[in-house]
């Protein structure tokens, strides 16, 4: 599918957020004028309510829009998921439900437009064989600490698939692996592992702490994708796909949480190789989460010609540098 990007008028939910900022930059790089991108704000549009979505679709470009890129989500780390399972299911399911259905009733199909939905690897079954292949999505129940969020996101994929079959709606469904990078959420209560560890290491270093406490045993493994690569993958999918075949976006590089902690402690300067074991204390009473996460990304290469560009250590250095430079801004967001 060929896209003349400058001609599109695009709604980007969550466009002011972490991933959204980079998607905006990616759209600009593809020639989309700033005036052709509409970013709904939560204070103006409650996307969990049908009335909020209806007003959004009426307001954006006078109702004459041709693409929805749905990035908005309510999500957090293991602790936040354990505290908010009901809210995370409802908010994410309701947003997708109303946005997809009302895209249909507000003329997206007639205008030949596309609905782009970001999924989550939390949708994969807990004991999915590694590396995760898209064909395994229905082969079991997700890891319990984030299952409500993952199930809601997977249901959005099924809705898009059903709307393609019944109504001919063009839909795209991508599954980015854990993201990190500049503009991430560094709130220790709700952030994911990389921004949380960066902040903890830098603050411990500033205080002169003798050690850092980290959740779990360090045995679980994860894969991470630099946010600029994720944005590029989403927009490439919008260019190349017109049906919601699930597409993994990742690097196929797996790292244990223990090795990740050691790497971030070293890159931030909190510890070096000689002191790191003494300066990291593991709280094994806290959960590790899903045992392993690593994606098979061959479909993205085969179907879209896409692969990640930014190496992991380079991406971490850029993220640490951004947090140090914008620390006051990150604190204000908290």
C-alpha positions as CSV (number, residue, x, y, z in Angstrom):
1,X,0.0,0.0,0.0
2,X,1.4,3.4,-1.1
3,X,0.9,6.4,1.1
4,X,1.2,10.0,0.1
5,X,1.9,11.2,3.7
6,X,1.6,15.0,3.1
7,X,-2.0,14.5,1.9
8,X,-3.1,12.7,5.1
9,X,-4.9,14.3,8.0
10,X,-4.0,12.3,11.0
11,X,-5.3,11.9,14.6
12,X,-2.6,10.6,17.0
13,X,-4.1,9.6,20.4
14,X,-1.3,9.8,23.0
15,X,0.6,12.0,20.6
16,X,1.9,14.2,23.4
17,X,3.3,11.2,25.3
18,X,6.5,9.3,25.3
19,X,6.0,7.3,22.1
20,X,3.8,10.0,20.6
21,X,6.5,12.7,20.6
22,X,8.6,10.4,18.4
23,X,5.8,9.5,16.1
24,X,5.2,13.2,15.6
25,X,8.8,13.6,14.6
26,X,8.5,10.6,12.3
27,X,5.5,12.1,10.6
28,X,7.3,15.4,10.1
29,X,10.3,13.6,8.6
30,X,7.8,12.0,6.1
31,X,6.6,15.4,5.0
32,X,3.3,15.6,7.0
33,X,2.7,19.3,7.8
34,X,2.2,20.1,11.5
35,X,-1.3,21.3,10.6
36,X,-2.2,17.9,9.4
37,X,-1.6,16.2,12.8
38,X,-4.3,16.5,15.5
39,X,-3.3,15.6,19.1
40,X,-6.3,15.1,21.5
41,X,-5.6,16.1,25.1
42,X,-7.2,14.1,27.9
43,X,-8.6,17.3,29.5
44,X,-10.5,17.9,26.3
45,X,-11.5,14.4,25.2
46,X,-12.2,11.4,27.5
47,X,-11.5,8.6,25.1
48,X,-12.9,6.0,27.4
49,X,-16.3,7.5,26.8
50,X,-18.3,7.3,23.5
51,X,-19.2,11.0,23.8
52,X,-15.5,12.0,24.1
53,X,-14.6,10.0,21.0
54,X,-17.5,11.4,19.0
55,X,-16.5,15.0,19.8
56,X,-12.9,14.2,18.9
57,X,-13.9,12.8,15.5
58,X,-16.2,15.8,14.8
59,X,-13.6,18.4,15.9
60,X,-10.5,17.0,14.2
61,X,-10.1,18.8,10.8
62,X,-13.9,19.4,10.7
63,X,-14.4,15.6,10.6
64,X,-12.3,15.2,7.4
65,X,-9.4,13.0,8.7
66,X,-7.9,10.0,7.0
67,X,-5.9,8.1,9.6
68,X,-6.1,7.3,13.3
69,X,-2.8,6.3,15.1
70,X,-4.0,5.0,18.5
71,X,-1.1,5.2,20.9
72,X,-2.9,6.3,24.1
73,X,-2.9,3.8,26.9
74,X,-3.1,3.5,30.6
75,X,-0.2,1.3,31.7
76,X,2.5,1.0,34.2
77,X,5.1,-1.4,35.6
78,X,4.5,-4.6,37.6
79,X,3.4,-2.7,40.8
80,X,1.0,-0.4,39.0
81,X,-0.5,-3.3,37.1
82,X,-1.1,-5.2,40.4
83,X,-2.8,-2.1,41.9
84,X,-5.0,-1.2,38.9
85,X,-6.1,-4.4,37.0
86,X,-9.7,-3.3,36.6
87,X,-8.8,0.3,35.5
88,X,-6.2,-0.9,33.1
89,X,-8.6,-3.3,31.5
90,X,-11.5,-0.9,31.3
91,X,-9.5,2.1,30.1
92,X,-7.6,0.3,27.3
93,X,-10.6,-1.7,26.2
94,X,-13.0,1.2,26.2
95,X,-10.6,3.5,24.3
96,X,-10.1,0.9,21.5
97,X,-13.8,0.0,21.4
98,X,-15.1,3.5,20.9
99,X,-12.2,4.7,18.7
100,X,-12.6,1.8,16.2
101,X,-16.4,1.7,16.1
102,X,-16.7,5.4,15.7
103,X,-14.0,5.5,13.1
104,X,-16.3,3.3,11.1
105,X,-19.4,5.4,11.7
106,X,-17.5,8.7,11.1
107,X,-16.5,7.8,7.6
108,X,-13.0,6.4,7.8
109,X,-13.8,3.5,5.4
110,X,-15.4,5.8,2.8
111,X,-12.4,8.0,2.9
112,X,-10.1,5.1,2.3
113,X,-8.4,5.7,5.6
114,X,-6.5,3.5,8.1
115,X,-6.7,2.7,11.8
116,X,-3.4,2.0,13.4
117,X,-3.5,0.2,16.7
118,X,-0.5,-0.4,19.0
119,X,-0.7,-3.6,20.9
120,X,1.6,-5.0,23.6
121,X,3.7,-8.0,24.2
122,X,1.9,-8.4,27.5
123,X,-0.8,-10.1,25.3
124,X,1.5,-13.1,24.8
125,X,0.9,-16.2,26.9
126,X,3.1,-16.4,30.0
127,X,5.1,-19.4,28.8
128,X,5.3,-18.6,25.1
129,X,8.3,-20.3,23.5
130,X,11.1,-17.9,23.0
131,X,11.5,-16.1,20.6
132,X,7.8,-15.1,20.6
133,X,6.1,-15.6,17.2
134,X,2.9,-13.9,16.3
135,X,1.2,-17.3,15.7
136,X,1.6,-18.0,19.5
137,X,-0.7,-15.2,20.6
138,X,-3.6,-17.4,21.4
139,X,-1.7,-20.4,22.9
140,X,-2.3,-19.6,26.6
141,X,-3.1,-17.0,29.2
142,X,-0.9,-13.9,29.7
143,X,1.4,-13.4,32.7
144,X,-1.1,-12.7,35.6
145,X,0.4,-9.4,36.8
146,X,-0.4,-7.7,33.5
147,X,-3.0,-9.9,32.0
148,X,-6.0,-7.5,32.1
149,X,-4.0,-4.9,30.2
150,X,-2.7,-7.5,27.7
151,X,-6.1,-9.0,27.1
152,X,-7.7,-5.6,26.4
153,X,-5.0,-4.8,23.8
154,X,-5.4,-8.2,22.2
155,X,-9.2,-7.7,22.0
156,X,-8.6,-4.5,20.1
157,X,-6.7,-6.6,17.5
158,X,-9.7,-8.9,17.2
159,X,-12.0,-6.0,16.8
160,X,-9.9,-4.6,13.9
161,X,-9.8,-8.0,12.3
162,X,-13.6,-8.4,12.6
163,X,-14.1,-4.9,11.1
164,X,-11.8,-5.7,8.2
165,X,-13.8,-8.9,7.5
166,X,-17.3,-7.3,7.8
167,X,-16.8,-3.7,6.8
168,X,-13.5,-3.6,4.8
169,X,-11.8,-1.3,7.3
170,X,-8.1,-0.9,6.8
171,X,-6.4,-1.7,10.1
172,X,-2.9,-2.1,11.3
173,X,-1.8,-3.9,14.5
174,X,1.8,-3.8,15.8
175,X,3.3,-5.3,18.9
176,X,6.2,-3.2,20.1
177,X,8.4,-4.8,22.7
178,X,9.3,-2.9,25.9
179,X,10.2,0.7,24.9
180,X,12.8,3.1,26.4
181,X,14.4,6.4,25.4
182,X,14.2,10.1,25.8
183,X,10.8,11.5,27.2
184,X,10.1,8.3,29.0
185,X,8.1,8.2,32.2
186,X,10.6,8.3,35.1
187,X,8.0,8.2,37.9
188,X,9.2,5.4,40.2
189,X,5.6,4.4,41.0
190,X,4.4,3.8,37.5
191,X,7.5,3.7,35.2
192,X,8.9,0.6,33.5
193,X,12.2,-1.0,34.4
194,X,14.7,1.0,32.4
195,X,13.6,4.5,33.4
196,X,13.1,3.4,37.0
197,X,16.6,1.9,37.1
198,X,18.2,5.0,35.6
199,X,16.5,7.3,38.1
200,X,17.2,5.0,41.0
201,X,20.9,4.8,40.1
202,X,21.4,8.5,39.5
203,X,19.6,9.4,42.7
204,X,21.4,6.8,44.8
205,X,24.7,8.2,43.3
206,X,23.7,11.7,44.2
207,X,22.9,10.7,47.8
208,X,26.1,8.6,48.2
209,X,24.1,5.5,49.0
210,X,26.1,2.3,49.6
211,X,23.6,0.1,47.8
212,X,20.5,0.0,45.6
213,X,17.5,-2.3,46.2
214,X,16.0,-3.9,43.1
215,X,12.8,-6.0,42.8
216,X,12.9,-9.7,42.1
217,X,15.8,-12.1,41.6
218,X,17.2,-10.7,38.3
219,X,16.6,-14.0,36.5
220,X,13.8,-12.8,34.2
221,X,14.8,-11.7,30.8
222,X,13.5,-8.9,28.6
223,X,14.0,-7.3,25.2
224,X,13.9,-3.6,24.6
225,X,13.3,-1.3,21.7
226,X,14.5,2.3,21.4
227,X,11.5,4.6,21.1
228,X,12.7,6.2,17.8
229,X,12.9,2.7,16.2
230,X,9.4,1.9,17.5
231,X,7.9,5.1,16.0
232,X,9.5,4.3,12.7
233,X,8.1,0.7,12.8
234,X,4.6,2.0,13.5
235,X,4.7,4.4,10.6
236,X,6.3,1.8,8.3
237,X,3.4,-0.5,9.2
238,X,0.9,2.2,8.3
239,X,2.7,2.6,5.0
240,X,2.9,-1.1,4.1
241,X,0.0,-2.9,5.8
242,X,-3.8,-2.7,5.2
243,X,-5.0,-5.6,7.3
244,X,-4.4,-6.1,11.0
245,X,-1.9,-9.0,10.7
246,X,-0.1,-8.8,14.1
247,X,3.5,-7.6,13.6
248,X,6.2,-7.8,16.3
249,X,8.5,-4.7,16.6
250,X,11.7,-5.5,18.4
251,X,15.4,-6.3,18.1
252,X,15.5,-10.0,18.9
253,X,18.1,-9.2,21.6
254,X,17.4,-10.7,25.1
255,X,19.0,-9.5,28.3
256,X,18.4,-10.7,31.9
257,X,17.3,-8.1,34.4
258,X,20.5,-8.8,36.4
259,X,22.6,-7.9,33.4
260,X,20.5,-4.9,32.7
261,X,20.9,-3.6,36.2
262,X,24.6,-4.1,36.0
263,X,24.8,-2.3,32.7
264,X,22.7,0.7,33.8
265,X,24.6,0.9,37.1
266,X,27.9,1.1,35.2
267,X,26.7,3.5,32.5
268,X,25.2,5.9,35.1
269,X,28.4,5.7,37.2
270,X,26.7,4.3,40.3
271,X,28.9,1.3,40.4
272,X,31.8,-0.3,38.4
273,X,32.5,-4.0,37.8
274,X,34.5,-4.4,41.0
275,X,31.8,-3.0,43.3
276,X,28.5,-3.8,41.5
277,X,27.7,-7.1,43.3
278,X,28.0,-5.4,46.7
279,X,26.0,-2.4,45.6
280,X,23.0,-4.2,44.3
281,X,20.5,-5.9,46.7
282,X,17.7,-8.1,45.2
283,X,14.3,-8.2,47.0
284,X,13.2,-11.7,46.0
285,X,9.9,-11.2,47.8
286,X,8.8,-9.0,44.9
287,X,7.7,-10.6,41.6
288,X,9.9,-11.1,38.5
289,X,7.0,-11.0,36.1
290,X,7.0,-13.0,32.9
291,X,10.1,-15.3,32.9
292,X,11.3,-14.4,29.4
293,X,10.4,-11.9,26.7
294,X,12.2,-11.9,23.3
295,X,10.5,-11.5,20.0
296,X,10.8,-13.2,16.6
297,X,10.9,-10.1,14.4
298,X,11.3,-11.9,11.0
299,X,7.7,-11.0,9.9
300,X,8.5,-7.2,10.2
301,X,11.5,-7.7,7.9
302,X,9.6,-9.9,5.5
303,X,6.4,-8.0,5.2
304,X,7.5,-4.4,5.7
305,X,11.3,-4.4,5.1
306,X,11.7,-3.0,8.7
307,X,14.3,-3.6,11.3
308,X,15.6,-1.7,14.4
309,X,18.6,0.6,13.9
310,X,19.7,1.8,17.4
311,X,22.0,-0.5,19.4
312,X,21.0,-1.2,23.0
313,X,24.0,0.4,24.7
314,X,23.8,3.5,22.5
315,X,20.1,3.8,23.3
316,X,20.8,3.6,27.0
317,X,23.5,6.2,26.9
318,X,21.2,8.6,25.0
319,X,18.4,7.9,27.5
320,X,20.6,8.5,30.5
321,X,22.0,11.7,29.0
322,X,18.4,12.9,28.3
323,X,17.3,12.3,31.9
324,X,20.3,14.1,33.3
325,X,19.7,17.1,31.0
326,X,15.9,17.2,31.6
327,X,15.7,15.9,35.1
328,X,13.7,18.9,36.3
329,X,11.2,18.4,33.5
330,X,10.9,14.7,34.3
331,X,10.4,15.6,38.0
332,X,7.7,18.0,37.0
333,X,5.9,15.3,35.0
334,X,5.8,13.1,38.1
